[in-house]
């Protein structure tokens, strides 16, 4: 249940918030940092880095697939053991 006192308290707090916002100190935006210039890597180095990353990703995917298969086998064994009890 709202009373006139609650409405006037709300109105007073809104006016106070607006006054504080209007009278607040305006901060100037910080200057943008200078852009960093990076020399591009030679194409041969970039290509070998991409090949190494792709090889590592393939190895990781293979390892993950092996781990998933092992976990599935362990879960199936545990389910079979629980069902036989």
C-alpha positions in Angstrom: 0.0 0.0 0.0 1.5 3.3 -1.0 0.9 6.4 0.9 1.4 10.1 -0.1 4.5 10.1 2.2 6.1 7.3 0.2 5.4 9.2 -3.1 6.9 12.4 -1.8 10.0 10.6 -0.4 10.4 9.0 -3.9 10.0 12.3 -5.6 12.5 14.0 -3.2 15.1 11.2 -3.8 14.7 11.5 -7.6 15.2 15.3 -7.4 18.3 14.8 -5.2 19.7 12.3 -7.7 19.1 14.6 -10.6 20.7 17.5 -8.8 23.8 15.4 -7.9 24.1 14.2 -11.5 23.7 17.7 -12.9 26.2 19.3 -10.5 28.8 16.5 -10.7 32.3 17.0 -12.0 32.6 16.0 -15.7 35.6 13.9 -16.4 37.4 14.4 -19.6 38.0 11.1 -21.6 41.5 9.8 -21.4 43.6 10.3 -24.5 43.8 7.3 -26.7 47.1 5.4 -26.4 49.5 5.5 -29.3 49.1 2.6 -31.7 51.7 -0.1 -31.5 53.4 -1.0 -34.8 54.4 -4.6 -35.1 56.5 -5.8 -38.0 54.8 -8.6 -39.9 56.4 -12.0 -39.6 57.8 -13.6 -42.8 55.4 -15.9 -44.6 57.5 -19.0 -44.1 57.6 -18.5 -40.3 53.9 -17.9 -40.2 53.2 -21.0 -42.3 55.3 -23.2 -40.1 53.6 -21.8 -37.0 50.2 -22.6 -38.5 51.3 -26.1 -39.4 52.6 -26.7 -35.9 49.4 -25.4 -34.3 47.3 -27.6 -36.6 49.4 -30.7 -35.7 49.1 -30.0 -32.0 45.3 -29.5 -32.3 45.0 -32.8 -34.2 47.1 -34.6 -31.5 44.9 -33.1 -28.8 41.7 -34.2 -30.5 43.0 -37.7 -30.9 44.0 -37.8 -27.2 40.5 -36.5 -26.3 38.8 -39.1 -28.4 40.8 -41.8 -26.8 39.9 -40.5 -23.3 36.2 -40.3 -24.2 36.3 -43.9 -25.5 38.0 -45.1 -22.3 35.4 -43.2 -20.1 32.5 -44.7 -22.1 33.9 -48.2 -21.7 34.4 -47.6 -18.0 30.8 -46.3 -17.6 29.4 -49.3 -19.6 31.4 -51.7 -17.3 30.1 -50.0 -14.2 26.5 -50.0 -15.5 26.8 -53.7 -16.3 28.3 -54.5 -12.9 25.5 -52.5 -11.2 22.8 -54.3 -13.3 24.2 -57.8 -12.4 23.9 -57.2 -8.6 
